[in-house]
Amino acid sequence: MKWITRERIRIDRVSSAWLIKKFVDPAAEFLFAPRAEILERATAEGATPYHIPEAELGQRDGKTAFDAIIAKYDLTDPALLLMADMVRAADRHLSEPAEGAGVAAMSHGFALMDLTDEQILAQQTPMWEALYHFCQAKTKSR
């Protein structure tokens, strides 16, 4: 299945792509477009849009697209719920949980490396996988 979001991916868009690929659609193909073209391209490509207000999997009410994907696909893994808190903190510049600041710094650092969206996604995937394992360990120790 194809998925589409706004170009120049960062925190929520990258983490959502990781979440989709890992837990929703292992064969996912990601497309990136300018904001004004997303819905038109989604229709033309048969792609599911995410991280735009008009999309079912968009940001709204203080929640991220990562939150929307968790809700829509009924993902209940405690580690993912903790990750959602970290993604929200990073994306919304919240102070808690503290890991959100590190997530934001890493994600914005990738954006400064003059990489394509595809390269950012490929290079950040291990970061999100590592964060998931960290969250698994943290939720098991509670």
Phi, psi and chi 1 to 4 in degrees:
 res  aa     phi    psi   chi1   chi2   chi3   chi4
   1 MET       -  150.1 -168.9  162.9  134.6      -
   2 LYS   -99.7  144.4  -67.1 -179.9 -178.3  178.4
   3 TRP  -129.8  144.3  -58.1   78.3      -      -
   4 ILE  -135.4  141.5 -170.7  166.0      -      -
   5 THR  -146.3  178.3 -167.1      -      -      -
   6 ARG   -69.4  143.4 -173.6  166.2   41.7   91.7
   7 GLU   -66.2  172.5   62.7 -170.1   -5.8      -
   8 ARG    59.6   56.6  -63.8 -172.3 -170.5  104.2
   9 ILE   -65.2  143.5   57.9  174.8      -      -
  10 ARG  -141.0 -162.0  -66.9 -157.8  178.6  111.1
  11 ILE   -24.4  -75.6  -57.4  163.1      -      -
  12 ASP   -68.3  -38.8 -169.3   21.5      -      -
  13 ARG   -69.5  -37.8  -72.8  168.1  -80.6  154.9
  14 VAL   -73.1  -46.4  179.9      -      -      -
  15 SER   -63.5  -36.5   63.1      -      -      -
  16 SER   -65.7  -39.6  -67.2      -      -      -
  17 ALA   -62.8  -43.2      -      -      -      -
  18 TRP   -59.7  -46.1  170.6   85.1      -      -
  19 LEU   -61.3  -45.4 -179.4   64.8      -      -
  20 ILE   -59.8  -50.5  -70.4  164.2      -      -
  21 LYS   -64.2  -38.3 -171.8   95.3  167.3  164.3
  22 LYS   -80.6  -38.5  177.3  118.4  178.2  141.6
  23 PHE  -121.2  -12.5  -67.7   96.8      -      -
  24 VAL  -117.4  -49.2  175.9      -      -      -
  25 ASP  -145.7   88.2  178.6    8.0      -      -
  26 PRO   -59.2  -21.9  -21.4   30.5      -      -
  27 ALA   -98.0   17.4      -      -      -      -
  28 ALA   -56.4  140.8      -      -      -      -
  29 GLU  -118.4  129.0  177.4 -176.4  -19.2      -
  30 PHE  -106.0  134.5  -65.0   96.2      -      -
  31 LEU  -117.6  149.8  -52.7  172.2      -      -
  32 PHE  -130.9  136.8  -51.8  100.3      -      -
  33 ALA  -147.3  160.1      -      -      -      -
  34 PRO   -60.9  148.1  -21.9   32.2      -      -
  35 ARG   -46.7  -47.5  167.5   76.0 -177.5   85.6
  36 ALA   -67.7  -16.1      -      -      -      -
  37 GLU  -103.3   -5.9  -63.2  174.6   16.6      -
  38 ILE   -59.9  -52.1  -67.4  173.2      -      -
  39 LEU   -65.0  -40.2  -66.3  178.1      -      -
  40 GLU   -63.5  -45.7 -178.9 -179.0  -38.3      -
  41 ARG   -67.6  -34.9  -73.3 -136.9   19.4 -132.0
  42 ALA   -59.8  -44.7      -      -      -      -
  43 THR   -64.7  -47.5  -59.7      -      -      -
  44 ALA   -63.2  -36.8      -      -      -      -
  45 GLU   -94.3   -8.4  -62.1  -87.4   -5.7      -
  46 GLY    66.7   35.9      -      -      -      -
  47 ALA  -102.9  151.9      -      -      -      -
  48 THR   -90.0  119.3  -59.0      -      -      -
  49 PRO   -79.2  146.5   27.4  -31.1      -      -
  50 TYR  -144.0  158.4   70.7   94.9      -      -
  51 HIS    67.1   31.3 -169.9  -85.6      -      -
  52 ILE  -131.7  146.7   59.2  168.0      -      -
  53 PRO   -55.9  -35.3  -23.1   31.3      -      -
  54 GLU   -74.3  -17.3  -54.7   90.9  -40.3      -
  55 ALA   -83.8  148.2      -      -      -      -
  56 GLU   -55.9  -36.7  177.6 -177.3   15.3      -
  57 LEU   -98.5   45.0  -59.6  175.5      -      -
  58 GLY  -103.2  174.8      -      -      -      -
  59 GLN   -83.9  132.0  -65.9 -176.8  -38.4      -
  60 ARG  -165.2  155.3   60.9 -179.3   60.1   83.6
  61 ASP    53.8   40.4  -58.8  -36.2      -      -
  62 GLY    76.0    5.1      -      -      -      -
  63 LYS  -104.6  158.1  -59.9  -72.8 -174.8  166.0
  64 THR   -98.2  172.0   63.0      -      -      -
  65 ALA   -63.3  -34.6      -      -      -      -
  66 PHE   -56.5  -45.7 -164.4   93.9      -      -
  67 ASP   -60.1  -44.6  -69.7  -50.5      -      -
  68 ALA   -63.4  -38.7      -      -      -      -
  69 ILE   -67.7  -43.1  -65.5  162.6      -      -
  70 ILE   -57.9  -45.7  -75.1  175.2      -      -
  71 ALA   -66.5  -48.4      -      -      -      -
  72 LYS   -62.0  -40.3  176.5  174.6  173.6   71.9
  73 TYR   -98.1   11.8  -66.0   97.8      -      -
  74 ASP    50.3   49.0 -163.4   28.5      -      -
  75 LEU   -85.3  121.7  -57.8  174.1      -      -
  76 THR  -117.9    4.9   58.8      -      -      -
  77 ASP   -57.0  121.6  177.6  -11.2      -      -
  78 PRO   -55.4  -33.1  -24.0   32.8      -      -
  79 ALA   -65.3  -38.8      -      -      -      -
  80 LEU   -67.8  -36.2  -71.8  179.1      -      -
  81 LEU   -66.8  -37.7  -58.1 -179.9      -      -
  82 LEU   -67.4  -41.4  178.9   56.2      -      -
  83 MET   -59.7  -39.6  -88.1 -174.3   84.7      -
  84 ALA   -59.6  -39.4      -      -      -      -
  85 ASP   -62.2  -40.8  -68.0  -19.6      -      -
  86 MET   -69.6  -41.2  -67.4  175.7 -173.2      -
  87 VAL   -62.6  -44.8  169.3      -      -      -
  88 ARG   -62.0  -43.2 -160.0  174.2  -41.8  106.6
  89 ALA   -62.4  -43.7      -      -      -      -
  90 ALA   -65.5  -45.3      -      -      -      -
  91 ASP   -73.2  -32.9 -161.7   61.2      -      -
  92 ARG  -103.3    5.4  -55.8  -80.4 -173.6 -136.5
  93 HIS    58.7   44.8  -50.4  -74.3      -      -
  94 LEU   -92.1  152.5  -55.0  174.1      -      -
  95 SER   -83.1  -18.4   59.4      -      -      -
  96 GLU  -127.8  139.7  -66.4  -65.3  -34.4      -
  97 PRO   -71.1  153.8   23.8  -28.4      -      -
  98 ALA   -59.1  -29.7      -      -      -      -
  99 GLU   -59.8  -22.7  -67.2   88.7  -10.1      -
 100 GLY   -57.0  -36.9      -      -      -      -
 101 ALA   -64.1  -41.2      -      -      -      -
 102 GLY   -67.6  -40.3      -      -      -      -
 103 VAL   -60.1  -45.1  168.2      -      -      -
 104 ALA   -62.8  -44.9      -      -      -      -
 105 ALA   -61.5  -44.6      -      -      -      -
 106 MET   -64.1  -46.1  -68.6  -67.0  -69.4      -
 107 SER   -64.5  -43.5 -171.7      -      -      -
 108 HIS   -68.7  -31.0  -72.3  -67.0      -      -
 109 GLY   -61.8  -42.5      -      -      -      -
 110 PHE   -61.2  -38.2  -85.7   96.8      -      -
 111 ALA   -64.0  -24.1      -      -      -      -
 112 LEU   -87.4    0.3  -63.2  170.6      -      -
 113 MET   -91.7    8.1  -66.4  172.2   61.8      -
 114 ASP    56.6   47.8 -164.6   32.2      -      -
 115 LEU  -107.9  157.4  -58.2  169.7      -      -
 116 THR   -74.4  165.0   66.4      -      -      -
 117 ASP   -59.8  -39.3  -70.5  -37.8      -      -
 118 GLU   -62.8  -41.1  -66.8   81.1    6.5      -
 119 GLN   -67.4  -41.6  -70.6  170.1  -39.9      -
 120 ILE   -60.2  -47.0  -71.5  172.7      -      -
 121 LEU   -59.7  -47.5 -179.8   56.5      -      -
 122 ALA   -63.1  -42.2      -      -      -      -
 123 GLN   -77.8  -27.3  -69.9 -173.5   27.3      -
 124 GLN   -85.2  -17.9  -85.0 -162.6   34.5      -
 125 THR   -52.4  -45.7  -66.4      -      -      -
 126 PRO   -62.2  -31.9  -22.8   33.0      -      -
 127 MET   -63.1  -45.7 -179.0 -175.2   92.5      -
 128 TRP   -68.9  -35.6  -67.0  104.4      -      -
 129 GLU   -64.5  -42.3 -169.6   66.3   26.6      -
 130 ALA   -64.3  -41.1      -      -      -      -
 131 LEU   -63.8  -38.6 -174.8   61.0      -      -
 132 TYR   -60.6  -44.9  175.2   61.9      -      -
 133 HIS   -64.8  -38.2  -74.7  -87.6      -      -
 134 PHE   -59.7  -45.5  171.8   82.2      -      -
 135 CYS   -67.0  -35.7  -70.4      -      -      -
 136 GLN   -60.5  -47.6  -77.0 -178.8  -47.7      -
 137 ALA   -63.5  -41.2      -      -      -      -
 138 LYS   -67.2  -39.7 -166.1  164.8 -177.3  169.0
 139 THR   -74.5  -28.1   56.3      -      -      -
 140 LYS   -72.9  -26.1  -74.4  179.4 -176.3  167.7
 141 SER   -85.7   -3.0   67.8      -      -      -
 142 ARG   -80.0      -  -72.5 -177.3  180.0  175.4
